[in-house]
Amino acid sequence: MNEEPLKKVLIVLLDVKASMHDAADTSATEQLDEAIELIQGFIDTGYRDAGMKHAVLSALGKVLEKLPSIVALLQLLSR
């Protein structure tokens, strides 16, 4: 797996989390936290754990499912 795109995704997710100001619903926050934690762990292991790779992709899928509501929330907060 190419390392740079995953590091960029991590940075974006951290920025999204910081922008949310704890105003998102609990499930979106938990899924975002899970994805961030898994990505950080995968990077820390040197991208070697195939099982973790699957978990990262699954967690990212869950975050992307919530993305429209997260985007709407960020737009609401930025007004």
N, CA, C and O atoms as a printed pandas DataFrame, in Angstrom:
     atom_number atom_name residue_name chain_id  residue_number  x_coord  y_coord  z_coord
0              1         N          MET        A               1    0.850   -1.179    0.000
1              2        CA          MET        A               1    0.000    0.000    0.000
2              3         C          MET        A               1    0.890    1.234    0.000
3              4         O          MET        A               1    1.862    1.314    0.751
4              5         N          ASN        A               2    0.549    2.183   -0.843
5              6        CA          ASN        A               2    1.298    3.430   -0.904
6              7         C          ASN        A               2    1.049    4.224    0.377
7              8         O          ASN        A               2   -0.097    4.425    0.779
8              9         N          GLU        A               3    2.112    4.665    1.002
9             10        CA          GLU        A               3    2.025    5.310    2.302
10            11         C          GLU        A               3    1.497    6.739    2.259
11            12         O          GLU        A               3    0.722    7.130    3.132
12            13         N          GLU        A               4    1.891    7.512    1.280
13            14        CA          GLU        A               4    1.541    8.932    1.254
14            15         C          GLU        A               4    0.036    9.199    1.231
15            16         O          GLU        A               4   -0.432   10.020    2.020
16            17         N          PRO        A               5   -0.744    8.545    0.364
17            18        CA          PRO        A               5   -2.184    8.829    0.386
18            19         C          PRO        A               5   -2.832    8.525    1.734
19            20         O          PRO        A               5   -3.721    9.256    2.171
20            21         N          LEU        A               6   -2.400    7.469    2.389
21            22        CA          LEU        A               6   -2.981    7.123    3.682
22            23         C          LEU        A               6   -2.618    8.166    4.737
23            24         O          LEU        A               6   -3.435    8.489    5.600
24            25         N          LYS        A               7   -1.409    8.687    4.671
25            26        CA          LYS        A               7   -1.016    9.751    5.607
26            27         C          LYS        A               7   -1.849   11.006    5.347
27            28         O          LYS        A               7   -2.230   11.706    6.285
28            29         N          LYS        A               8   -2.131   11.290    4.078
29            30        CA          LYS        A               8   -2.966   12.451    3.738
30            31         C          LYS        A               8   -4.385   12.258    4.234
31            32         O          LYS        A               8   -5.008   13.200    4.724
32            33         N          VAL        A               9   -4.906   11.030    4.107
33            34        CA          VAL        A               9   -6.246   10.730    4.616
34            35         C          VAL        A               9   -6.284   10.944    6.123
35            36         O          VAL        A               9   -7.246   11.505    6.647
36            37         N          LEU        A              10   -5.252   10.504    6.815
37            38        CA          LEU        A              10   -5.180   10.684    8.259
38            39         C          LEU        A              10   -5.218   12.162    8.619
39            40         O          LEU        A              10   -5.932   12.561    9.539
40            41         N          ILE        A              11   -4.466   12.961    7.912
41            42        CA          ILE        A              11   -4.451   14.411    8.176
42            43         C          ILE        A              11   -5.831   15.017    7.951
43            44         O          ILE        A              11   -6.286   15.845    8.741
44            45         N          VAL        A              12   -6.494   14.608    6.879
45            46        CA          VAL        A              12   -7.834   15.126    6.591
46            47         C          VAL        A              12   -8.811   14.714    7.692
47            48         O          VAL        A              12   -9.605   15.534    8.154
48            49         N          LEU        A              13   -8.758   13.452    8.113
49            50        CA          LEU        A              13   -9.664   12.992    9.168
50            51         C          LEU        A              13   -9.415   13.732   10.478
51            52         O          LEU        A              13  -10.360   14.061   11.195
52            53         N          LEU        A              14   -8.157   13.994   10.791
53            54        CA          LEU        A              14   -7.840   14.766   12.003
54            55         C          LEU        A              14   -8.372   16.190   11.894
55            56         O          LEU        A              14   -8.864   16.747   12.875
56            57         N          ASP        A              15   -8.275   16.782   10.701
57            58        CA          ASP        A              15   -8.825   18.124   10.481
58            59         C          ASP        A              15  -10.348   18.136   10.613
59            60         O          ASP        A              15  -10.924   19.049   11.204
60            61         N          VAL        A              16  -10.986   17.111   10.056
61            62        CA          VAL        A              16  -12.446   17.010   10.168
62            63         C          VAL        A              16  -12.845   16.890   11.626
63            64         O          VAL        A              16  -13.775   17.558   12.078
64            65         N          LYS        A              17  -12.148   16.044   12.361
65            66        CA          LYS        A              17  -12.457   15.874   13.783
66            67         C          LYS        A              17  -12.300   17.189   14.539
67            68         O          LYS        A              17  -13.142   17.539   15.366
68            69         N          ALA        A              18  -11.230   17.910   14.257
69            70        CA          ALA        A              18  -10.999   19.193   14.928
70            71         C          ALA        A              18  -12.084   20.204   14.563
71            72         O          ALA        A              18  -12.464   21.036   15.387
72            73         N          SER        A              19  -12.579   20.131   13.333
73            74        CA          SER        A              19  -13.601   21.070   12.881
74            75         C          SER        A              19  -14.979   20.776   13.461
75            76         O          SER        A              19  -15.841   21.652   13.510
76            77         N          MET        A              20  -15.175   19.554   13.891
77            78        CA          MET        A              20  -16.499   19.159   14.370
78            79         C          MET        A              20  -16.820   19.743   15.740
79            80         O          MET        A              20  -17.994   19.879   16.082
80            81         N          HIS        A              21  -15.833   20.084   16.515
81            82        CA          HIS        A              21  -16.041   20.694   17.833
82            83         C          HIS        A              21  -16.990   19.870   18.699
83            84         O          HIS        A              21  -17.814   20.435   19.417
84            85         N          ASP        A              22  -16.886   18.558   18.643
85            86        CA          ASP        A              22  -17.702   17.664   19.460
86            87         C          ASP        A              22  -19.202   17.861   19.261
87            88         O          ASP        A              22  -19.993   17.537   20.147
88            89         N          ALA        A              23  -19.597   18.390   18.104
89            90        CA          ALA        A              23  -21.014   18.645   17.867
90            91         C          ALA        A              23  -21.688   17.546   17.051
91            92         O          ALA        A              23  -22.910   17.556   16.901
92            93         N          ALA        A              24  -20.931   16.623   16.534
93            94        CA          ALA        A              24  -21.505   15.560   15.712
94            95         C          ALA        A              24  -22.159   14.513   16.594
95            96         O          ALA        A              24  -21.896   14.424   17.793
96            97         N          ASP        A              25  -23.025   13.717   15.961
97            98        CA          ASP        A              25  -23.645   12.646   16.729
98            99         C          ASP        A              25  -22.578   11.643   17.160
99           100         O          ASP        A              25  -21.516   11.537   16.546
100          101         N          THR        A              26  -22.879   10.926   18.207
101          102        CA          THR        A              26  -21.909   10.027   18.822
102          103         C          THR        A              26  -21.405    8.976   17.853
103          104         O          THR        A              26  -20.213    8.667   17.842
104          105         N          SER        A              27  -22.287    8.426   17.045
105          106        CA          SER        A              27  -21.872    7.362   16.131
106          107         C          SER        A              27  -20.879    7.869   15.096
107          108         O          SER        A              27  -19.921    7.166   14.778
108          109         N          ALA        A              28  -21.080    9.063   14.565
109          110        CA          ALA        A              28  -20.143    9.629   13.586
110          111         C          ALA        A              28  -18.796    9.883   14.234
111          112         O          ALA        A              28  -17.755    9.606   13.638
112          113         N          THR        A              29  -18.808   10.406   15.444
113          114        CA          THR        A              29  -17.567   10.674   16.163
114          115         C          THR        A              29  -16.820    9.381   16.463
115          116         O          THR        A              29  -15.601    9.313   16.306
116          117         N          GLU        A              30  -17.546    8.365   16.892
117          118        CA          GLU        A              30  -16.913    7.079   17.195
118          119         C          GLU        A              30  -16.297    6.451   15.951
119          120         O          GLU        A              30  -15.192    5.912   16.008
120          121         N          GLN        A              31  -17.005    6.518   14.832
121          122        CA          GLN        A              31  -16.482    5.944   13.594
122          123         C          GLN        A              31  -15.264    6.716   13.107
123          124         O          GLN        A              31  -14.309    6.128   12.599
124          125         N          LEU        A              32  -15.301    8.018   13.263
125          126        CA          LEU        A              32  -14.161    8.839   12.881
126          127         C          LEU        A              32  -12.962    8.524   13.771
127          128         O          LEU        A              32  -11.844    8.375   13.278
128          129         N          ASP        A              33  -13.190    8.423   15.073
129          130        CA          ASP        A              33  -12.112    8.075   16.003
130          131         C          ASP        A              33  -11.532    6.700   15.686
131          132         O          ASP        A              33  -10.317    6.511   15.728
132          133         N          GLU        A              34  -12.403    5.740   15.369
133          134        CA          GLU        A              34  -11.946    4.393   15.043
134          135         C          GLU        A              34  -11.069    4.404   13.792
135          136         O          GLU        A              34  -10.017    3.766   13.756
136          137         N          ALA        A              35  -11.507    5.127   12.776
137          138        CA          ALA        A              35  -10.727    5.195   11.541
138          139         C          ALA        A              35   -9.367    5.843   11.788
139          140         O          ALA        A              35   -8.350    5.363   11.287
140          141         N          ILE        A              36   -9.346    6.921   12.552
141          142        CA          ILE        A              36   -8.094    7.606   12.868
142          143         C          ILE        A              36   -7.150    6.669   13.625
143          144         O          ILE        A              36   -5.963    6.577   13.310
144          145         N          GLU        A              37   -7.694    5.979   14.622
145          146        CA          GLU        A              37   -6.877    5.067   15.426
146          147         C          GLU        A              37   -6.312    3.922   14.574
147          148         O          GLU        A              37   -5.137    3.575   14.692
148          149         N          LEU        A              38   -7.151    3.344   13.722
149          150        CA          LEU        A              38   -6.694    2.246   12.876
150          151         C          LEU        A              38   -5.625    2.695   11.881
151          152         O          LEU        A              38   -4.632    1.999   11.670
152          153         N          ILE        A              39   -5.835    3.856   11.276
153          154        CA          ILE        A              39   -4.854    4.368   10.312
154          155         C          ILE        A              39   -3.529    4.636   11.006
155          156         O          ILE        A              39   -2.472    4.274   10.490
156          157         N          GLN        A              40   -3.581    5.275   12.183
157          158        CA          GLN        A              40   -2.348    5.545   12.917
158          159         C          GLN        A              40   -1.631    4.247   13.274
159          160         O          GLN        A              40   -0.409    4.156   13.164
160          161         N          GLY        A              41   -2.395    3.245   13.702
161          162        CA          GLY        A              41   -1.802    1.960   14.037
162          163         C          GLY        A              41   -1.187    1.277   12.826
163          164         O          GLY        A              41   -0.105    0.695   12.914
164          165         N          PHE        A              42   -1.877    1.351   11.703
165          166        CA          PHE        A              42   -1.375    0.739   10.471
166          167         C          PHE        A              42   -0.082    1.409   10.025
167          168         O          PHE        A              42    0.856    0.737    9.596
168          169         N          ILE        A              43   -0.036    2.731   10.126
169          170        CA          ILE        A              43    1.183    3.466    9.782
170          171         C          ILE        A              43    2.312    3.078   10.743
171          172         O          ILE        A              43    3.448    2.860   10.323
172          173         N          ASP        A              44    1.984    2.995   12.032
173          174        CA          ASP        A              44    2.992    2.649   13.044
174          175         C          ASP        A              44    3.576    1.254   12.844
175          176         O          ASP        A              44    4.738    1.018   13.178
176          177         N          THR        A              45    2.781    0.322   12.300
177          178        CA          THR        A              45    3.273   -1.039   12.075
178          179         C          THR        A              45    4.019   -1.166   10.752
179          180         O          THR        A              45    4.459   -2.255   10.385
180          181         N          GLY        A              46    4.157   -0.077   10.052
181          182        CA          GLY        A              46    4.876   -0.112    8.780
182          183         C          GLY        A              46    4.079   -0.732    7.655
183          184         O          GLY        A              46    4.650   -1.255    6.698
184          185         N          TYR        A              47    2.743   -0.678    7.764
185          186        CA          TYR        A              47    1.843   -1.160    6.703
186          187         C          TYR        A              47    1.989   -2.663    6.456
187          188         O          TYR        A              47    1.751   -3.128    5.341
188          189         N          ARG        A              48    2.376   -3.425    7.478
189          190        CA          ARG        A              48    2.663   -4.849    7.279
190          191         C          ARG        A              48    1.499   -5.773    7.607
191          192         O          ARG        A              48    1.463   -6.895    7.102
192          193         N          ASP        A              49    0.568   -5.356    8.415
193          194        CA          ASP        A              49   -0.499   -6.227    8.891
194          195         C          ASP        A              49   -1.670   -6.225    7.911
195          196         O          ASP        A              49   -2.405   -5.242    7.815
196          197         N          ALA        A              50   -1.839   -7.333    7.184
197          198        CA          ALA        A              50   -2.899   -7.423    6.179
198          199         C          ALA        A              50   -4.286   -7.333    6.817
199          200         O          ALA        A              50   -5.198   -6.741    6.239
200          201         N          GLY        A              51   -4.446   -7.915    8.003
201          202        CA          GLY        A              51   -5.723   -7.821    8.701
202          203         C          GLY        A              51   -6.064   -6.392    9.075
203          204         O          GLY        A              51   -7.220   -5.975    9.002
204          205         N          MET        A              52   -5.050   -5.650    9.474
205          206        CA          MET        A              52   -5.260   -4.250    9.825
206          207         C          MET        A              52   -5.614   -3.439    8.579
207          208         O          MET        A              52   -6.404   -2.497    8.649
208          209         N          LYS        A              53   -5.030   -3.805    7.448
209          210        CA          LYS        A              53   -5.334   -3.123    6.189
210          211         C          LYS        A              53   -6.821   -3.238    5.890
211          212         O          LYS        A              53   -7.456   -2.256    5.507
212          213         N          HIS        A              54   -7.380   -4.433    6.063
213          214        CA          HIS        A              54   -8.805   -4.638    5.845
214          215         C          HIS        A              54   -9.631   -3.806    6.837
215          216         O          HIS        A              54  -10.635   -3.204    6.456
216          217         N          ALA        A              55   -9.211   -3.773    8.092
217          218        CA          ALA        A              55   -9.925   -3.005    9.116
218          219         C          ALA        A              55   -9.898   -1.515    8.798
219          220         O          ALA        A              55  -10.890   -0.817    9.007
220          221         N          VAL        A              56   -8.761   -1.021    8.292
221          222        CA          VAL        A              56   -8.646    0.392    7.912
222          223         C          VAL        A              56   -9.629    0.711    6.792
223          224         O          VAL        A              56  -10.347    1.709    6.851
224          225         N          LEU        A              57   -9.656   -0.134    5.782
225          226        CA          LEU        A              57  -10.553    0.103    4.652
226          227         C          LEU        A              57  -12.015    0.046    5.077
227          228         O          LEU        A              57  -12.832    0.836    4.604
228          229         N          SER        A              58  -12.342   -0.872    5.954
229          230        CA          SER        A              58  -13.706   -0.976    6.467
230          231         C          SER        A              58  -14.090    0.269    7.269
231          232         O          SER        A              58  -15.186    0.804    7.100
232          233         N          ALA        A              59  -13.196    0.724    8.132
233          234        CA          ALA        A              59  -13.464    1.921    8.943
234          235         C          ALA        A              59  -13.605    3.153    8.058
235          236         O          ALA        A              59  -14.457    4.004    8.311
236          237         N          LEU        A              60  -12.779    3.255    7.025
237          238        CA          LEU        A              60  -12.896    4.389    6.103
238          239         C          LEU        A              60  -14.236    4.352    5.371
239          240         O          LEU        A              60  -14.851    5.393    5.135
240          241         N          GLY        A              61  -14.684    3.149    5.014
241          242        CA          GLY        A              61  -15.991    3.014    4.370
242          243         C          GLY        A              61  -17.110    3.524    5.258
243          244         O          GLY        A              61  -18.030    4.190    4.782
244          245         N          LYS        A              62  -17.038    3.214    6.547
245          246        CA          LYS        A              62  -18.051    3.682    7.489
246          247         C          LYS        A              62  -18.031    5.199    7.609
247          248         O          LYS        A              62  -19.080    5.840    7.677
248          249         N          VAL        A              63  -16.828    5.769    7.636
249          250        CA          VAL        A              63  -16.717    7.237    7.721
250          251         C          VAL        A              63  -17.292    7.878    6.460
251          252         O          VAL        A              63  -17.991    8.888    6.534
252          253         N          LEU        A              64  -16.996    7.290    5.311
253          254        CA          LEU        A              64  -17.503    7.846    4.059
254          255         C          LEU        A              64  -19.021    7.764    3.966
255          256         O          LEU        A              64  -19.651    8.619    3.343
256          257         N          GLU        A              65  -19.612    6.741    4.581
257          258        CA          GLU        A              65  -21.073    6.662    4.632
258          259         C          GLU        A              65  -21.653    7.829    5.417
259          260         O          GLU        A              65  -22.729    8.330    5.091
260          261         N          LYS        A              66  -20.947    8.256    6.441
261          262        CA          LYS        A              66  -21.398    9.366    7.282
262          263         C          LYS        A              66  -20.978   10.726    6.730
263          264         O          LYS        A              66  -21.417   11.762    7.230
264          265         N          LEU        A              67  -20.135   10.726    5.708
265          266        CA          LEU        A              67  -19.564   11.973    5.205
266          267         C          LEU        A              67  -20.603   13.035    4.854
267          268         O          LEU        A              67  -20.407   14.196    5.215
268          269         N          PRO        A              68  -21.701   12.698    4.168
269          270        CA          PRO        A              68  -22.665   13.766    3.880
270          271         C          PRO        A              68  -23.179   14.467    5.129
271          272         O          PRO        A              68  -23.342   15.688    5.127
272          273         N          SER        A              69  -23.436   13.723    6.186
273          274        CA          SER        A              69  -23.909   14.365    7.412
274          275         C          SER        A              69  -22.794   15.160    8.086
275          276         O          SER        A              69  -23.052   16.200    8.691
276          277         N          ILE        A              70  -21.561   14.679    7.986
277          278        CA          ILE        A              70  -20.434   15.418    8.557
278          279         C          ILE        A              70  -20.217   16.721    7.800
279          280         O          ILE        A              70  -19.985   17.765    8.409
280          281         N          VAL        A              71  -20.293   16.663    6.479
281          282        CA          VAL        A              71  -20.139   17.874    5.655
282          283         C          VAL        A              71  -21.241   18.869    5.988
283          284         O          VAL        A              71  -20.972   20.059    6.147
284          285         N          ALA        A              72  -22.477   18.395    6.096
285          286        CA          ALA        A              72  -23.588   19.289    6.433
286          287         C          ALA        A              72  -23.372   19.930    7.798
287          288         O          ALA        A              72  -23.642   21.117    7.979
288          289         N          LEU        A              73  -22.891   19.158    8.746
289          290        CA          LEU        A              73  -22.615   19.687   10.081
290          291         C          LEU        A              73  -21.533   20.749   10.034
291          292         O          LEU        A              73  -21.669   21.799   10.663
292          293         N          LEU        A              74  -20.447   20.491    9.290
293          294        CA          LEU        A              74  -19.369   21.478    9.189
294          295         C          LEU        A              74  -19.860   22.754    8.520
295          296         O          LEU        A              74  -19.458   23.848    8.914
296          297         N          GLN        A              75  -20.720   22.631    7.517
297          298        CA          GLN        A              75  -21.273   23.825    6.867
298          299         C          GLN        A              75  -22.128   24.613    7.840
299          300         O          GLN        A              75  -22.077   25.843    7.872
300          301         N          LEU        A              76  -22.909   23.904    8.629
301          302        CA          LEU        A              76  -23.745   24.563    9.623
302          303         C          LEU        A              76  -22.905   25.296   10.663
303          304         O          LEU        A              76  -23.229   26.418   11.053
304          305         N          LEU        A              77  -21.831   24.659   11.106
305          306        CA          LEU        A              77  -20.964   25.260   12.111
306          307         C          LEU        A              77  -20.164   26.444   11.577
307          308         O          LEU        A              77  -19.773   27.331   12.337
308          309         N          SER        A              78  -19.923   26.455   10.275
309          310        CA          SER        A              78  -19.091   27.529    9.704
310          311         C          SER        A              78  -19.881   28.790    9.409
311          312         O          SER        A              78  -19.302   29.793    8.992
312          313         N          ARG        A              79  -21.178   28.763    9.614
313          314        CA          ARG        A              79  -22.015   29.955    9.332
314          315         C          ARG        A              79  -21.884   30.970   10.418
315          316         O          ARG        A              79  -22.509   32.029   10.352
